[in-house]
Amino acid sequence: MSGLQVVEVAQWQGSGAATALRLREGAARLAELIPSARRRAVSLDDGAGKARGGVENADVLQRHLQAVRAALAEVPDGDLTVIVGGDCAVDLAPVGAALSAFWNRLALVWFDAHADLNSPQPSPSGASHGKVLRALIGDGPEGLRPAQSLPAQRVVLAGARSLDPGERDLLWRRSIRHLGVEQLAGPGPLLDAVRATGAEAVYAHIGLDVLDPQIFPAVGTPEPGGLGVEELLAAVRALADEFTLAGVALTEYEPTDNTDPEEAVLQRIVDGLFRPAPS
């Protein structure tokens, strides 16, 4: 790996949170914390768009998807791409790019408080970030799904604790591995789950709401009982030690009026994942 390529995608239109506009500032703040000489911000629409197929702002989200794909096409070979969102739906293009690069050798570990496996059919919120993992495994609306679907059996859902009955049923029907927070106390179960997919490379999606809100409350949809920072770092480091890291995403940071403790937590995460160990 020759370096980090930080791609800032300050998208808010995929979120169903009332405070979604804060994601724009969150993406900028978070991107600045990551040590990299290679940093770019994808040019995005700033306003809302039109709903289509039960998805709010679908036309804007489709344009964003195309813009992120174009940005990723310019990333030098060998760089580790770090996507900084924005809402979780920013990961459509990056996971698709990783899948094109690694094909059937890729597993996706989805660190998130939510499964993001909602039906592509119309829903009360119409929020794309609650449907993005469903789209990645092939059940997405036209224009908002990857060129190639990721087999559900190569997905590991990690730390999710807010699932509706339909999502729980889908986990069983599609053989999606799910590790709760208590199973992530040590890296063993996670490594076993990824090994069972047969993958050699891993893409790590990190929705920051996977953290316990007592530690990090600056997200739009907090859920109690989440991971600690060191548990998250240990899990991702263990993945990187055994598998090729195909990409990382950090999403869903919504700054509040109390940014100092929030950014202290984010700095711990960034340092733990991206700063080289002293020689």
Residue pairs with C-beta under 8 A, 6 or more apart in sequence:
1 78
1 79
1 80
1 245
2 76
2 78
2 79
3 36
3 37
3 38
3 78
3 79
3 80
4 34
4 35
4 36
4 38
4 79
4 80
4 82
4 274
5 36
5 38
5 39
5 40
5 75
5 76
5 79
5 80
5 81
5 82
6 31
6 34
6 36
6 38
6 39
6 40
6 82
6 84
7 40
7 42
7 68
7 71
7 72
7 75
7 81
7 82
7 83
7 84
7 94
8 27
8 28
8 31
8 39
8 40
8 41
8 42
8 84
8 86
9 27
9 42
9 44
9 64
9 68
9 83
9 84
9 85
9 86
9 90
10 23
10 24
10 26
10 27
10 28
10 41
10 42
10 44
10 85
10 86
11 23
11 27
11 44
11 61
11 64
11 85
11 86
11 87
11 89
11 90
12 20
12 21
12 22
12 23
12 24
12 86
12 87
13 20
13 45
13 48
13 49
13 56
13 57
13 60
13 61
13 64
13 87
13 128
14 57
14 61
14 86
14 87
14 88
14 89
14 90
14 127
14 128
14 129
14 132
15 23
15 87
15 127
15 129
15 220
15 252
16 56
16 125
16 126
16 127
16 129
16 130
16 220
16 221
17 220
17 221
17 254
18 220
19 220
19 254
20 87
20 220
20 254
22 220
22 254
22 255
22 256
23 85
23 86
23 87
23 220
23 252
23 253
23 254
24 46
25 255
26 86
26 218
26 252
26 253
26 254
26 255
27 84
27 85
27 86
27 253
28 41
29 253
29 255
29 259
29 263
29 266
30 84
30 250
30 253
30 266
30 270
31 39
31 41
31 84
33 263
33 266
33 267
33 270
34 82
34 84
34 270
34 274
35 270
35 274
35 275
36 82
36 274
38 76
38 79
40 71
42 64
42 67
42 68
42 71
43 67
44 64
44 67
45 60
45 63
45 64
47 60
48 56
48 57
48 60
49 56
49 57
49 58
49 59
49 60
49 61
50 57
50 58
50 59
51 57
51 58
51 126
52 58
52 59
52 141
52 143
53 120
53 122
53 141
53 142
54 120
54 121
54 122
54 123
54 126
54 141
55 61
55 126
55 128
55 131
55 141
55 144
56 125
56 126
56 127
56 128
57 128
58 128
58 141
58 143
58 144
61 89
61 128
61 144
62 143
62 144
64 90
65 92
65 93
65 143
65 144
68 83
68 90
68 92
68 93
68 94
69 93
69 96
69 97
72 81
72 93
72 94
72 97
75 81
80 245
80 247
80 248
81 94
81 97
81 247
81 248
82 247
82 248
82 249
82 250
82 274
83 90
83 91
83 94
83 247
83 248
83 249
83 250
83 251
84 249
84 250
84 251
85 91
85 249
85 250
85 251
85 252
85 253
86 251
86 252
87 128
87 129
87 251
87 252
88 112
88 116
88 129
88 132
88 205
88 207
88 251
88 252
89 128
89 129
89 131
89 132
89 144
90 249
90 251
91 132
91 136
91 205
91 249
91 251
92 132
92 135
92 136
92 140
92 144
92 145
92 146
93 146
94 203
94 247
94 249
95 108
95 136
95 146
95 150
95 203
95 205
95 247
96 136
96 146
96 147
96 148
97 247
98 106
98 201
98 203
98 246
98 247
99 106
99 146
99 148
99 150
100 147
100 148
101 246
102 199
102 200
102 201
102 244
102 246
104 151
104 154
104 198
105 198
105 199
105 200
105 201
106 150
106 154
106 199
106 201
106 202
106 203
106 246
107 154
107 155
107 156
107 194
107 197
107 199
107 201
107 202
107 203
107 243
108 136
108 150
108 154
108 155
108 156
108 202
108 203
108 205
109 156
109 158
109 190
109 194
109 202
109 203
109 204
109 205
109 239
110 116
110 133
110 155
110 156
110 157
110 158
110 160
110 205
110 207
111 158
111 159
111 204
111 205
111 206
111 207
111 210
111 227
111 232
111 235
111 236
112 157
112 158
112 159
112 160
112 205
112 206
112 207
112 209
112 210
113 159
113 160
113 161
113 162
113 207
113 209
113 210
113 221
113 222
113 223
113 226
114 130
114 160
114 162
114 163
114 207
114 209
114 221
114 223
115 133
115 157
115 160
115 162
115 163
115 167
115 171
115 178
116 129
116 130
116 131
116 132
116 133
116 134
116 207
117 131
117 133
117 134
117 163
117 166
117 167
117 170
117 171
117 176
118 130
118 131
118 134
118 164
118 166
118 167
119 131
119 134
119 139
119 166
120 131
120 134
120 135
120 139
120 140
120 141
123 130
123 131
128 144
129 252
131 140
131 141
132 140
133 155
133 157
134 140
134 170
135 141
135 144
135 145
135 146
136 145
136 146
136 149
136 150
136 155
137 149
137 150
137 151
137 152
137 155
137 174
137 176
138 145
138 149
138 150
138 152
139 145
140 146
152 174
152 175
152 176
153 174
153 175
153 176
153 197
154 197
154 198
154 199
155 176
155 177
156 176
156 177
156 178
156 179
156 190
156 193
156 194
156 197
157 171
157 176
157 177
157 178
157 179
158 179
158 184
158 190
158 210
158 235
159 179
159 180
159 181
159 184
159 210
159 226
159 227
159 232
160 178
160 180
160 210
161 180
161 181
161 223
161 225
161 226
162 221
162 223
163 171
170 176
171 178
177 193
177 196
177 197
179 189
179 190
179 193
181 225
181 226
181 227
183 189
183 190
184 190
184 227
184 231
184 235
185 231
186 234
187 234
187 235
187 238
187 239
190 235
190 238
190 239
191 238
191 239
191 242
194 202
194 239
194 242
194 243
199 243
200 243
200 244
201 243
201 244
201 245
201 246
202 239
202 240
202 243
202 244
202 245
202 246
203 245
203 246
203 247
203 248
203 249
204 236
204 239
204 245
204 247
204 248
204 249
205 249
205 251
206 232
206 236
206 248
206 249
206 250
206 251
207 219
207 251
207 252
208 216
208 218
208 219
208 250
208 251
208 252
208 253
209 219
209 220
209 221
209 222
209 223
209 226
209 252
210 226
210 227
210 232
211 226
211 227
211 228
211 229
211 232
211 265
212 224
212 225
212 226
212 227
212 228
213 219
213 222
213 223
213 224
213 226
214 224
215 226
215 228
215 229
215 265
216 229
216 262
216 265
217 256
217 262
218 253
218 254
218 255
218 256
218 259
218 262
219 252
219 253
219 254
220 252
220 254
221 252
227 235
229 265
229 268
229 269
229 272
232 269
233 268
233 269
233 272
233 273
236 248
236 273
237 272
237 273
239 245
248 273
250 269
253 262
253 266
255 262
256 262
